[in-house]
Structure formats: structure tokens, C-alpha cells
Amino acid sequence: MTDWSLKTLLQSLHDEIEAKLGIARGSFGHGGTKGDASEAVWLELLQAYLPERYRAAGAHVVDSKGAFSHQIDIVIFDRQYSPFIFNFKGQFIVPAESVYAVFETKQAINAQHVAYAADKVASVRALHRTSLPIPYAGGVYDPRPLPDIIGGLLTFESVWNPPLGQPLTDALAALDGQHRLDIGCVAAHGVFGCDTDGCSQAEVGVRAATRFLLNLIARLQASATVPMIDVGAYAAWLD
């Protein structure tokens, strides 16, 4: 017999994240400081638990045509096959081809923040991405089709009652394809997810932070590997 409990471990991870977000929400009087602290909590979770092939950081995203995204709170990007474009003192510029997912972080979810996060996500999805043929020992594979970039919103609580009810569904349903939010977490209340069949929510008692983390990892696994970047298209800017 063993005293270990997987259910307890998963619950404890959620409890830790919810408690840290609560401290960030309740301890700081400055809105920007609250936001920075909450963003750090989510980043620490992803940096600690995502597989090593992924990197999570605040960043801007750039494409080979010279277009830039908005500043993104959390970018999950490839570190196995993709180079940085620029990295100085924790300020990251990553190529569009390397991006798996992008997230906005807020204190509370509401219709305004859903729309704001959607605009951030769309600024990344609109960027141009290259995909080269992939050489291997027996020849060359065709260029990999560009995977969808996952977009989402992470918050501590909700302004709605119920927290994840029809107002959230309506706000998510109003978003077009480029602005779609695929996955999100409201740590104190639950998680949500969207696909081609619509959006769904799982509310109180679902160990939201842990459920979000595992759902995200499953989505990343389904995305497989980022396309082979055309480094030469970026190098052309040196001429």
C-alpha cells in the first residue's frame, strides 16, 4: 500500500496557483504591479511544467516580412529547432514560425478583456510564416502545413455571475477565426475551451489551474512540431 495520491497532487498544484494569484490580487495597490505579479505566476507554472522542447516567456513575435505582433504576455514557442531573432535582458523577439500558443493574462475575465485578448492573439496569427521542405536520409519531405496557433486568456476570477456562464459563451462566440480564443482558465472558478463545434466551460470544483495545464499540454501534443523556418528569409534583412 502507498500513501501517495495522484488526486491530492493535482489538487495541490491548483491550490498553489490559485493562492499565488489571490496574493497578487489582494496584496498590491497598483494595477500594473498586480498585473505583473499575476503574469509571473502563470509564467512560472508553464516554465516549470511544460516539456523542455517548449519555452514560455513574454515576447513580441516578428515575421520574415518585418511585421511585428503586439506585446504578448505569454508566448509558448519552440526552442529545439527555432532561433531567437533577438534576446536582450529578458526582452524576447521570436520568429512567427516558432510559436505554438499565445496568452493574455488579466486579473478578471469580462467581455472587454475577452476582446482585448482576442486582438492580441489575432496580431500573432496575422503574421506570415514560412515552411521549408524537410530533408531526411532518404530524400526530402514536403513542407509541413502550418499548424494553428493556440490562443487564450488566463485570469484569477470572473466579473460574471455565474462566473463562466452565458455571457462568456456569447463573448467567445462573437470572435472570428483570427481572433478565436481556444482555451482559457479562470483559476478561482473553472476553465473554458473552444473548437469548431463551439465553446464549453467546466466550473467550480474542477481544479482549474491543473486542468488548464493538462488540456494545454494535450493541445500542444496535437500540434506536433513547428514548421521548418526559412532562416534565409530573415537573413535577407541584413542586405
Residue pairs with C-beta under 8 A, 6 or more apart in sequence:
10 207
10 210
11 207
11 210
13 207
13 209
13 210
13 213
14 187
14 207
14 208
14 209
14 210
14 211
17 41
17 45
17 187
17 209
17 210
18 156
18 187
18 188
18 208
18 209
20 41
21 38
21 41
21 156
21 187
21 188
22 156
22 188
23 37
24 34
24 37
24 38
24 40
24 41
24 156
25 34
25 38
25 107
25 156
25 157
27 37
28 34
28 37
34 107
35 105
35 106
35 107
38 105
38 106
38 107
38 156
39 58
39 73
39 74
39 105
42 73
42 74
42 103
42 105
42 154
43 56
43 57
43 58
43 74
45 209
45 213
46 54
46 56
46 74
46 76
46 213
46 216
47 55
47 56
49 213
49 217
50 56
50 76
50 217
50 220
51 217
52 79
53 78
53 79
53 80
54 76
54 77
54 78
54 79
54 100
54 220
55 76
55 77
55 78
55 79
56 74
56 75
56 76
57 74
57 75
57 77
57 90
57 92
58 71
58 72
58 73
58 74
58 75
58 92
59 71
59 72
59 75
59 77
59 92
59 93
59 94
60 68
60 69
60 70
60 71
60 72
60 92
60 93
60 94
61 68
61 69
61 72
61 75
61 93
61 94
61 95
61 96
61 99
61 102
61 123
61 124
61 127
62 68
62 69
62 85
62 93
62 94
62 95
62 96
62 127
63 95
63 96
63 127
63 128
63 129
64 95
64 96
64 128
64 130
64 230
64 233
64 234
64 236
65 128
66 237
67 126
67 127
67 128
69 96
69 102
69 120
69 123
69 124
69 127
70 119
70 120
70 123
70 124
72 102
72 103
72 104
72 120
72 123
72 124
73 103
73 104
73 105
73 120
74 102
74 103
74 104
74 105
74 154
75 92
75 94
75 99
75 101
75 102
75 124
76 99
76 100
76 101
76 102
76 103
76 150
76 220
77 94
77 98
77 99
77 100
77 226
78 98
78 99
78 100
78 225
78 226
81 98
81 225
81 226
81 228
81 229
82 94
82 95
82 97
82 98
82 226
82 229
83 95
83 229
83 231
84 92
84 93
84 94
85 93
85 94
85 95
85 234
86 92
86 93
87 93
95 229
95 234
96 124
96 127
96 128
96 129
97 129
97 130
97 131
97 226
97 227
97 229
97 230
98 226
98 229
99 124
99 149
99 226
100 147
100 149
100 150
100 220
100 223
100 226
101 149
101 150
101 151
101 152
101 216
101 219
101 220
102 120
102 121
102 124
102 149
102 150
102 151
102 152
103 117
103 151
103 152
103 153
103 154
104 113
104 116
104 117
104 120
104 121
104 152
104 153
104 154
105 153
105 154
105 155
106 113
106 116
106 117
106 153
106 154
106 155
107 155
107 156
107 157
108 155
108 156
108 157
108 158
108 159
109 153
109 155
109 157
109 158
109 159
109 160
109 163
109 168
109 184
109 186
110 158
110 159
110 160
111 167
111 171
113 153
113 155
114 153
114 168
114 171
114 172
114 175
114 181
115 171
115 175
117 151
117 152
117 153
117 181
118 151
118 175
118 179
118 180
118 181
119 179
120 151
121 149
121 151
121 152
121 178
121 179
121 180
121 181
122 178
122 179
124 149
124 151
125 149
125 151
125 178
126 178
129 146
129 227
130 227
130 229
130 230
130 233
131 143
131 144
131 145
131 146
131 227
131 228
131 230
132 143
132 227
132 228
132 229
132 230
133 140
133 141
133 142
133 143
133 228
134 140
134 141
134 142
134 143
134 144
134 228
135 141
143 227
143 228
144 225
144 227
144 228
145 227
146 227
147 223
147 224
147 226
147 227
148 182
148 223
150 182
150 183
150 216
150 219
150 220
150 223
151 179
151 180
151 181
151 182
152 181
152 182
152 183
152 184
152 185
152 216
153 181
153 184
154 184
154 185
154 187
154 212
155 184
155 185
155 186
155 187
156 186
156 187
156 188
157 163
157 186
157 187
157 188
157 189
158 164
158 168
158 186
158 188
158 189
160 167
160 168
162 203
163 186
163 188
163 189
163 190
163 203
163 204
164 186
164 189
164 190
164 192
164 201
164 202
164 203
165 201
168 192
168 199
168 201
169 199
169 201
172 181
172 192
172 194
172 199
173 198
173 199
175 181
180 194
181 194
182 193
182 194
182 195
182 219
183 191
183 192
183 193
183 194
183 212
183 215
183 216
183 219
184 191
184 192
184 193
184 212
185 191
185 192
185 208
185 209
185 211
185 212
186 192
186 208
187 208
187 209
188 208
189 203
189 204
189 208
190 201
190 202
190 203
190 204
190 206
190 208
191 201
191 202
191 206
191 208
191 211
191 212
191 215
192 199
192 200
192 201
192 202
193 199
193 200
193 215
194 200
202 208
202 211
